[in-house]
Amino acid sequence: MNRALNTIITIALLYGSSAHAIINGQPAFDDFAAKSAVLVSVEVPQGYYRCSGTLVARDLILTAAHCVVDENTGQQYSAAKISIYFGNYDNRFFKPDHDFMVIDLRHHDDYKMHPQRNDIALLKIKGDI
């Protein structure tokens, strides 16, 4: 098993709660969130930029490391600068009641910007979906 996958599994076990797609024949969490696009919004000095993400547990979003690391300094952004939104793919119908704060984030230890390698990060959100 490669190191990147080991890192993701370790982080998910340490920071995530278990999430099952179906429990007793019923969806384990909000159907809207499960079928929605995940928008990762990062506040930067010039405004905001957006990245996509994937819901991998009730409180974990998988995204790219380049979305959470400042390309000029190489430093990870603070969780307070990142918000998570759920909606449809074209970003027009994001529901305010499906917005979440990021309370912790980790990017791959061996992430490299140039050339881009190990471009992966996990975001822990406040509360469960």
Accessible surface in RSA format (square Angstrom, percent):
REM  Atomic radii and reference values for relative SASA: ProtOr
REM  Chains: A
REM  Algorithm: Lee & Richards
REM  Probe-radius: 1.40
REM  Slices: 20
REM RES _ NUM      All-atoms   Total-Side   Main-Chain    Non-polar    All polar
REM                ABS   REL    ABS   REL    ABS   REL    ABS   REL    ABS   REL
RES MET A   1   164.70  85.3  82.36  54.5  82.33 196.0  92.24  78.4  72.45  96.0
RES ASN A   2   100.04  69.0  85.33  82.5  14.71  35.4  42.53 102.4  57.51  55.6
RES ARG A   3   151.80  63.7 143.97  73.4   7.83  18.6  58.18  79.5  93.62  56.7
RES ALA A   4    26.65  24.5  24.53  37.9   2.12   4.8  24.53  34.5   2.12   5.6
RES LEU A   5    77.33  43.1  76.03  54.4   1.30   3.3  76.68  53.9   0.65   1.7
RES ASN A   6    68.45  47.2  66.62  64.4   1.83   4.4  21.66  52.1  46.79  45.2
RES THR A   7    27.24  19.4  22.27  22.6   4.97  11.9  16.79  22.5  10.46  15.8
RES ILE A   8    37.34  21.2  37.34  27.8   0.00   0.0  37.34  26.9   0.00   0.0
RES ILE A   9    71.04  40.4  69.07  51.5   1.97   4.8  70.99  51.1   0.04   0.1
RES THR A  10    70.39  50.1  68.57  69.5   1.82   4.3  46.08  61.9  24.31  36.8
RES ILE A  11    21.98  12.5  21.98  16.4   0.00   0.0  21.98  15.8   0.00   0.0
RES ALA A  12    33.52  30.8  28.77  44.4   4.75  10.8  28.90  40.7   4.62  12.2
RES LEU A  13   140.66  78.3 115.35  82.5  25.32  63.6 117.77  82.7  22.89  61.6
RES LEU A  14   129.78  72.3  98.21  70.3  31.57  79.4 100.26  70.4  29.52  79.5
RES TYR A  15    59.44  27.8  54.72  31.1   4.72  12.3  36.88  27.7  22.56  27.8
RES GLY A  16    23.44  28.9   0.00   N/A  23.44  28.9   2.68   7.4  20.76  46.5
RES SER A  17    45.90  38.8  33.63  44.9  12.27  28.3  42.02  89.5   3.87   5.4
RES SER A  18    88.39  74.7  61.19  81.7  27.20  62.7  44.58  94.9  43.81  61.4
RES ALA A  19    35.51  32.6   5.54   8.5  29.97  68.2   6.33   8.9  29.17  77.3
RES HIS A  20   102.87  56.2  98.40  68.4   4.47  11.4  65.35  67.4  37.52  43.7
RES ALA A  21    84.49  77.7  61.93  95.6  22.56  51.3  66.91  94.2  17.58  46.6
RES ILE A  22   116.30  66.2  95.44  71.1  20.85  50.3  95.44  68.7  20.85  56.6
RES ILE A  23    80.79  46.0  74.84  55.8   5.95  14.3  78.47  56.5   2.32   6.3
RES ASN A  24   145.01 100.0 106.00 102.4  39.02  94.0  38.17  91.9 106.84 103.3
RES GLY A  25    60.94  75.1   0.00   N/A  60.94  75.1  31.11  85.4  29.83  66.8
RES GLN A  26   116.36  65.1 116.17  84.9   0.19   0.5  41.56  88.5  74.80  56.7
RES PRO A  27    84.39  61.5  66.97  61.1  17.42  63.3  66.97  55.3  17.42 108.3
RES ALA A  28    13.43  12.4   0.00   0.0  13.43  30.6   3.14   4.4  10.30  27.3
RES PHE A  29    42.64  21.3  27.23  16.9  15.41  40.1  38.64  23.4   4.00  11.5
RES ASP A  30    59.64  41.8  43.07  42.9  16.57  39.2  26.82  63.1  32.82  32.7
RES ASP A  31    69.73  48.8  65.41  65.1   4.31  10.2  27.22  64.1  42.51  42.4
RES PHE A  32    52.45  26.2  42.77  26.5   9.68  25.2  50.03  30.3   2.42   6.9
RES ALA A  33     0.97   0.9   0.00   0.0   0.97   2.2   0.00   0.0   0.97   2.6
RES ALA A  34    56.74  52.2  24.48  37.8  32.25  73.4  26.57  37.4  30.17  79.9
RES LYS A  35   162.61  79.3 124.41  76.3  38.20  91.0  87.91  79.1  74.70  79.6
RES SER A  36    20.74  17.5   2.29   3.1  18.44  42.5   4.03   8.6  16.71  23.4
RES ALA A  37    29.34  27.0  14.90  23.0  14.44  32.8  25.65  36.1   3.68   9.8
RES VAL A  38     8.17   5.4   2.93   2.6   5.25  12.6   2.99   2.6   5.19  14.1
RES LEU A  39    14.46   8.1  13.75   9.8   0.70   1.8  14.46  10.2   0.00   0.0
RES VAL A  40     0.00   0.0   0.00   0.0   0.00   0.0   0.00   0.0   0.00   0.0
RES SER A  41    10.69   9.0   9.58  12.8   1.10   2.5   1.10   2.3   9.59  13.4
RES VAL A  42     0.00   0.0   0.00   0.0   0.00   0.0   0.00   0.0   0.00   0.0
RES GLU A  43    68.58  39.4  66.30  50.2   2.28   5.4   6.92  13.4  61.66  50.3
RES VAL A  44    21.88  14.4  13.93  12.6   7.95  19.2  17.39  15.1   4.49  12.2
RES PRO A  45   133.04  97.0  87.31  79.6  45.73 166.2 100.97  83.4  32.07 199.3
RES GLN A  46   155.56  87.0 113.71  83.1  41.86  99.7  71.88 153.0  83.68  63.5
RES GLY A  47    29.56  36.5   0.00   N/A  29.56  36.5  29.09  79.8   0.47   1.0
RES TYR A  48   151.74  70.8 118.91  67.7  32.83  85.4  83.66  62.9  68.08  83.9
RES TYR A  49    68.17  31.8  62.81  35.7   5.36  13.9  66.24  49.8   1.93   2.4
RES ARG A  50   148.72  62.4 121.04  61.7  27.68  65.9  28.30  38.7 120.42  73.0
RES CYS A  51    19.82  15.0  10.39  11.6   9.43  22.2  11.67  29.6   8.15   8.8
RES SER A  52    89.11  75.3  76.65 102.3  12.46  28.7  41.84  89.1  47.27  66.2
RES GLY A  53    15.69  19.4   0.00   N/A  15.69  19.4   3.69  10.1  12.00  26.9
RES THR A  54    77.42  55.1  74.66  75.7   2.77   6.6  45.88  61.6  31.54  47.7
RES LEU A  55    32.02  17.8  10.21   7.3  21.82  54.8  10.21   7.2  21.82  58.7
RES VAL A  56    71.20  46.9  36.01  32.6  35.19  84.8  43.73  38.0  27.47  74.5
RES ALA A  57    10.70   9.8   8.70  13.4   2.00   4.5  10.32  14.5   0.38   1.0
RES ARG A  58    58.31  24.5  58.31  29.7   0.00   0.0   6.59   9.0  51.72  31.3
RES ASP A  59     7.88   5.5   7.88   7.8   0.00   0.0   1.32   3.1   6.56   6.5
RES LEU A  60     1.66   0.9   1.66   1.2   0.00   0.0   1.66   1.2   0.00   0.0
RES ILE A  61     0.00   0.0   0.00   0.0   0.00   0.0   0.00   0.0   0.00   0.0
RES LEU A  62    48.02  26.7  46.17  33.0   1.85   4.7  46.17  32.4   1.85   5.0
RES THR A  63    10.38   7.4   0.00   0.0  10.38  24.7   8.53  11.5   1.85   2.8
RES ALA A  64    23.88  22.0  19.44  30.0   4.44  10.1  21.14  29.8   2.74   7.2
RES ALA A  65     0.00   0.0   0.00   0.0   0.00   0.0   0.00   0.0   0.00   0.0
RES HIS A  66    84.85  46.4  74.24  51.6  10.62  27.2  54.27  55.9  30.58  35.6
RES CYS A  67     2.18   1.6   2.18   2.4   0.00   0.0   0.00   0.0   2.18   2.3
RES VAL A  68     0.00   0.0   0.00   0.0   0.00   0.0   0.00   0.0   0.00   0.0
RES VAL A  69     5.58   3.7   1.98   1.8   3.60   8.7   1.98   1.7   3.60   9.8
RES ASP A  70    30.54  21.4  30.54  30.4   0.00   0.0   4.03   9.5  26.51  26.4
RES GLU A  71   131.61  75.6 113.76  86.1  17.85  42.5  30.45  58.9 101.16  82.6
RES ASN A  72   129.67  89.4  92.60  89.5  37.07  89.3  26.83  64.6 102.84  99.4
RES THR A  73    87.66  62.3  58.55  59.4  29.12  69.4  64.95  87.2  22.71  34.3
RES GLY A  74    33.39  41.2   0.00   N/A  33.39  41.2  13.43  36.9  19.96  44.7
RES GLN A  75   123.68  69.2 121.80  89.0   1.88   4.5  39.15  83.3  84.53  64.1
RES GLN A  76    66.59  37.2  42.07  30.7  24.52  58.4  13.11  27.9  53.47  40.6
RES TYR A  77    35.81  16.7  30.21  17.2   5.60  14.6  22.15  16.6  13.66  16.8
RES SER A  78    62.86  53.1  48.43  64.6  14.42  33.2  53.14 113.2   9.72  13.6
RES ALA A  79    21.92  20.2  16.12  24.9   5.79  13.2  16.12  22.7   5.79  15.3
RES ALA A  80    97.59  89.7  57.11  88.1  40.49  92.1  68.96  97.1  28.63  75.9
RES LYS A  81    91.26  44.5  86.78  53.2   4.48  10.7  45.52  41.0  45.74  48.7
RES ILE A  82     3.26   1.9   0.00   0.0   3.26   7.9   0.00   0.0   3.26   8.8
RES SER A  83    38.37  32.4  38.28  51.1   0.09   0.2   6.34  13.5  32.03  44.9
RES ILE A  84     0.00   0.0   0.00   0.0   0.00   0.0   0.00   0.0   0.00   0.0
RES TYR A  85    62.25  29.1  62.25  35.4   0.00   0.0  28.26  21.2  33.98  41.9
RES PHE A  86     0.00   0.0   0.00   0.0   0.00   0.0   0.00   0.0   0.00   0.0
RES GLY A  87     0.50   0.6   0.00   N/A   0.50   0.6   0.49   1.4   0.01   0.0
RES ASN A  88    56.22  38.8  48.90  47.3   7.32  17.6  37.06  89.2  19.16  18.5
RES TYR A  89   200.11  93.4 186.46 106.1  13.66  35.5 138.68 104.2  61.43  75.7
RES ASP A  90    71.51  50.1  49.48  49.2  22.03  52.1  40.58  95.5  30.93  30.8
RES ASN A  91    60.74  41.9  43.49  42.0  17.24  41.5   5.60  13.5  55.14  53.3
RES ARG A  92   167.53  70.3 135.69  69.2  31.84  75.8  62.24  85.1 105.29  63.8
RES PHE A  93   119.25  59.7 109.90  68.1   9.35  24.3 116.20  70.4   3.05   8.7
RES PHE A  94    44.67  22.3  21.23  13.2  23.44  61.0  21.31  12.9  23.36  66.9
RES LYS A  95    87.72  42.8  86.61  53.1   1.11   2.6  47.96  43.2  39.75  42.3
RES PRO A  96   115.25  84.0 100.38  91.5  14.87  54.0 102.26  84.4  13.00  80.8
RES ASP A  97   112.15  78.6  79.47  79.1  32.68  77.3  51.52 121.2  60.63  60.5
RES HIS A  98    17.26   9.4  17.26  12.0   0.00   0.0  14.99  15.4   2.28   2.7
RES ASP A  99    59.20  41.5  39.10  38.9  20.10  47.5  18.79  44.2  40.41  40.3
RES PHE A 100    38.00  19.0  30.50  18.9   7.51  19.5  36.68  22.2   1.32   3.8
RES MET A 101   111.98  58.0 106.87  70.7   5.11  12.2  68.79  58.5  43.19  57.2
RES VAL A 102     5.10   3.4   0.00   0.0   5.10  12.3   0.00   0.0   5.10  13.8
RES ILE A 103    83.65  47.6  55.21  41.1  28.43  68.5  59.02  42.5  24.62  66.8
RES ASP A 104    34.39  24.1  32.71  32.6   1.68   4.0  13.07  30.8  21.32  21.3
RES LEU A 105     7.64   4.3   5.56   4.0   2.08   5.2   6.95   4.9   0.69   1.9
RES ARG A 106    94.20  39.6  92.78  47.3   1.42   3.4  31.54  43.1  62.66  38.0
RES HIS A 107    49.61  27.1  41.55  28.9   8.06  20.6  21.00  21.6  28.60  33.3
RES HIS A 108     4.88   2.7   2.57   1.8   2.31   5.9   3.30   3.4   1.59   1.8
RES ASP A 109   118.31  82.9  86.15  85.7  32.17  76.1  22.30  52.5  96.02  95.8
RES ASP A 110    44.26  31.0  43.79  43.6   0.47   1.1  12.46  29.3  31.80  31.7
RES TYR A 111    23.34  10.9   7.53   4.3  15.82  41.2   6.06   4.6  17.28  21.3
RES LYS A 112   112.70  55.0 110.01  67.5   2.69   6.4  71.93  64.7  40.77  43.4
RES MET A 113    44.41  23.0  34.89  23.1   9.52  22.7  32.39  27.5  12.02  15.9
RES HIS A 114   159.22  87.0 131.45  91.4  27.77  71.0  97.42 100.4  61.80  71.9
RES PRO A 115    87.09  63.5  77.10  70.3   9.99  36.3  86.18  71.2   0.91   5.6
RES GLN A 116    98.41  55.0  68.82  50.3  29.59  70.5  20.27  43.1  78.15  59.3
RES ARG A 117   143.08  60.1 136.87  69.8   6.21  14.8  41.53  56.8 101.55  61.5
RES ASN A 118    56.26  38.8  38.96  37.6  17.30  41.6   7.86  18.9  48.40  46.8
RES ASP A 119    44.49  31.2  23.79  23.7  20.70  48.9  15.36  36.2  29.12  29.0
RES ILE A 120    35.30  20.1  35.23  26.2   0.07   0.2  35.23  25.4   0.07   0.2
RES ALA A 121     3.18   2.9   0.00   0.0   3.18   7.2   3.18   4.5   0.00   0.0
RES LEU A 122     5.86   3.3   3.44   2.5   2.42   6.1   3.72   2.6   2.14   5.8
RES LEU A 123     0.00   0.0   0.00   0.0   0.00   0.0   0.00   0.0   0.00   0.0
RES LYS A 124    46.40  22.6  45.51  27.9   0.89   2.1  30.35  27.3  16.05  17.1
RES ILE A 125     1.62   0.9   0.00   0.0   1.62   3.9   0.00   0.0   1.62   4.4
RES LYS A 126   123.95  60.5 118.22  72.5   5.72  13.6  68.49  61.6  55.46  59.1
RES GLY A 127    46.08  56.8   0.00   N/A  46.08  56.8  36.96 101.4   9.12  20.4
RES ASP A 128    81.60  57.2  56.48  56.2  25.11  59.4  16.94  39.9  64.66  64.5
RES ILE A 129    21.00  11.9   1.29   1.0  19.71  47.5  14.45  10.4   6.55  17.8
END  Absolute sums over single chains surface
CHAIN  1 A     7896.9       6202.3       1694.6       4348.0       3548.9
END  Absolute sums over all chains
TOTAL          7896.9       6202.3       1694.6       4348.0       3548.9
